[in-house]
Amino acid sequence: MSAYLGVDLAWGLGTASRAPNETGLVAMEADGTIIDAGWACGVDDVTEWIAEHLGPRSLIAVDASLVVTNPTGIREAERQVGQRYGRWKVAANPTNQASAASAGSRLLDRLTALGVEYVSDTASMHARTGPAVFECYPYTTLVGVEELGYDVERPRYKRLDLRVPAAEARARRAEAFDELVRRLREAPLDPPLQLDSHPLTAGLADPSGLHGPTHKHREDLLDGALCAWTAAFWERHGDQRVQILGGDPSLPSDPVDEAGRQPVVVAPARPSQRGTRG
């Protein structure tokens, strides 16, 4: 059982001839100790891993679209990511009911069947009487938590910079990844994130190579850790340092689904990121 579970979910479901991409998974205790970490492929295996780690009040953070009610276009929560964090070059991929990337919705169905509650506001998160799940986006965590020092732009630890030659882009991506891990290990985070407490997450501090699939493997695990820590951060700081994108009643929002669930993204935020534009 664990207090916080982070799931960097692969959005695609795969096909009969192609397995889904890897999902990075991290289980973390309230003091930042990582008690399990690894990877799984497919919603079934991810659900099984979560079920094995559920505690009485586990809080599960998933980087994937969980509630999608818009037939076309972009969800309001995703629109607000660009509005609030665009200055840091953070934007969200659009999802709608026609999107092929639907693993998030399927995972939510599986977790609901396990008795996991979907929470979309801080009051409900604090008042939960059992395990709960919410949607997050690690990039908003990285630029929204001031202690990490990304004051100008998000770290480029994921996609290659297509403006420079491929070899240089891979080297820059590896450098950004290593710098991000350094900051996560050394910054005075509250609550703490103890990457060195588990062999797999401790290995993220090893120098990055340039091989694309190997980098993606490590990146998925790092994002799983960021998701778990975002859950701990939300519980620790609540609305003081977190905003609910798509959940502000004074702004446009998407319809709730048949279960009354609101599509939102839980996002750590600096004061300057709480306006209509970042």
Solvent accessible surface area in square Angstrom, and as a share of the most:
residue,aa,sasa,rsa
1,M,153,0.68
2,S,5,0.03
3,A,30,0.23
4,Y,16,0.06
5,L,0,0.00
6,G,0,0.00
7,V,0,0.00
8,D,16,0.08
9,L,8,0.04
10,A,16,0.13
11,W,73,0.26
12,G,37,0.35
13,L,57,0.28
14,G,23,0.22
15,T,83,0.48
16,A,121,0.94
17,S,110,0.71
18,R,134,0.49
19,A,71,0.55
20,P,30,0.19
21,N,99,0.51
22,E,54,0.24
23,T,1,0.01
24,G,0,0.00
25,L,1,0.00
26,V,0,0.00
27,A,0,0.00
28,M,0,0.00
29,E,52,0.23
30,A,66,0.51
31,D,80,0.41
32,G,0,0.00
33,T,41,0.24
34,I,3,0.02
35,I,74,0.38
36,D,40,0.21
37,A,8,0.06
38,G,11,0.11
39,W,71,0.25
40,A,16,0.12
41,C,57,0.34
42,G,17,0.17
43,V,12,0.07
44,D,91,0.47
45,D,71,0.37
46,V,0,0.00
47,T,17,0.10
48,E,103,0.46
49,W,30,0.11
50,I,0,0.00
51,A,45,0.35
52,E,113,0.51
53,H,21,0.09
54,L,35,0.18
55,G,9,0.08
56,P,100,0.63
57,R,104,0.38
58,S,0,0.00
59,L,0,0.00
60,I,0,0.00
61,A,0,0.00
62,V,0,0.00
63,D,19,0.10
64,A,2,0.01
65,S,7,0.04
66,L,3,0.01
67,V,4,0.02
68,V,28,0.16
69,T,18,0.10
70,N,11,0.06
71,P,92,0.58
72,T,101,0.59
73,G,45,0.43
74,I,50,0.25
75,R,2,0.01
76,E,28,0.13
77,A,0,0.00
78,E,5,0.02
79,R,102,0.37
80,Q,6,0.03
81,V,1,0.00
82,G,29,0.28
83,Q,55,0.25
84,R,16,0.06
85,Y,0,0.00
86,G,34,0.32
87,R,145,0.53
88,W,2,0.01
89,K,104,0.44
90,V,1,0.01
91,A,67,0.52
92,A,23,0.18
93,N,77,0.39
94,P,83,0.53
95,T,3,0.02
96,N,29,0.15
97,Q,113,0.50
98,A,83,0.64
99,S,36,0.23
100,A,94,0.73
101,A,35,0.27
102,S,42,0.27
103,A,1,0.01
104,G,3,0.03
105,S,39,0.25
106,R,112,0.41
107,L,0,0.00
108,L,2,0.01
109,D,87,0.45
110,R,86,0.31
111,L,0,0.00
112,T,67,0.39
113,A,92,0.71
114,L,83,0.41
115,G,56,0.53
116,V,4,0.02
117,E,80,0.36
118,Y,21,0.08
119,V,1,0.01
120,S,23,0.15
121,D,58,0.30
122,T,12,0.07
123,A,75,0.58
124,S,40,0.26
125,M,0,0.00
126,H,85,0.38
127,A,74,0.57
128,R,11,0.04
129,T,134,0.78
130,G,19,0.18
131,P,23,0.14
132,A,0,0.00
133,V,0,0.00
134,F,0,0.00
135,E,8,0.04
136,C,2,0.01
137,Y,42,0.16
138,P,1,0.01
139,Y,22,0.08
140,T,0,0.00
141,T,0,0.00
142,L,0,0.00
143,V,0,0.00
144,G,2,0.02
145,V,1,0.00
146,E,89,0.40
147,E,61,0.27
148,L,2,0.01
149,G,35,0.34
150,Y,17,0.06
151,D,80,0.41
152,V,122,0.70
153,E,49,0.22
154,R,48,0.18
155,P,9,0.06
156,R,71,0.26
157,Y,0,0.00
158,K,39,0.16
159,R,182,0.66
160,L,56,0.28
161,D,12,0.06
162,L,166,0.82
163,R,177,0.65
164,V,30,0.17
165,P,95,0.60
166,A,58,0.45
167,A,62,0.48
168,E,68,0.31
169,A,3,0.02
170,R,82,0.30
171,A,48,0.37
172,R,111,0.40
173,R,28,0.10
174,A,8,0.06
175,E,125,0.56
176,A,20,0.16
177,F,0,0.00
178,D,48,0.25
179,E,53,0.24
180,L,0,0.00
181,V,3,0.02
182,R,108,0.39
183,R,58,0.21
184,L,2,0.01
185,R,112,0.41
186,E,111,0.50
187,A,21,0.16
188,P,110,0.69
189,L,18,0.09
190,D,56,0.29
191,P,10,0.06
192,P,59,0.37
193,L,12,0.06
194,Q,75,0.33
195,L,2,0.01
196,D,82,0.43
197,S,46,0.30
198,H,30,0.13
199,P,107,0.67
200,L,73,0.36
201,T,1,0.00
202,A,31,0.24
203,G,23,0.22
204,L,3,0.02
205,A,42,0.32
206,D,82,0.43
207,P,121,0.76
208,S,19,0.12
209,G,45,0.44
210,L,87,0.43
211,H,111,0.50
212,G,28,0.27
213,P,93,0.59
214,T,65,0.38
215,H,6,0.03
216,K,93,0.39
217,H,64,0.29
218,R,34,0.12
219,E,13,0.06
220,D,4,0.02
221,L,2,0.01
222,L,0,0.00
223,D,0,0.00
224,G,0,0.00
225,A,0,0.00
226,L,0,0.00
227,C,0,0.00
228,A,0,0.00
229,W,1,0.00
230,T,1,0.00
231,A,0,0.00
232,A,3,0.02
233,F,2,0.01
234,W,0,0.00
235,E,39,0.18
236,R,134,0.49
237,H,25,0.11
238,G,6,0.06
239,D,88,0.45
240,Q,149,0.66
241,R,46,0.17
242,V,1,0.01
243,Q,13,0.06
244,I,30,0.15
245,L,1,0.00
246,G,1,0.01
247,G,32,0.31
248,D,50,0.26
249,P,137,0.86
250,S,95,0.61
251,L,52,0.26
252,P,90,0.57
253,S,58,0.37
254,D,15,0.08
255,P,89,0.56
256,V,77,0.44
257,D,34,0.18
258,E,188,0.84
259,A,73,0.56
260,G,49,0.47
261,R,50,0.18
262,Q,39,0.17
263,P,1,0.01
264,V,1,0.00
265,V,5,0.03
266,V,0,0.00
267,A,0,0.00
268,P,1,0.00
269,A,6,0.05
270,R,23,0.08
271,P,108,0.68
272,S,61,0.39
273,Q,0,0.00
274,R,89,0.33
275,G,37,0.35
276,T,91,0.53
277,R,182,0.66
278,G,23,0.22
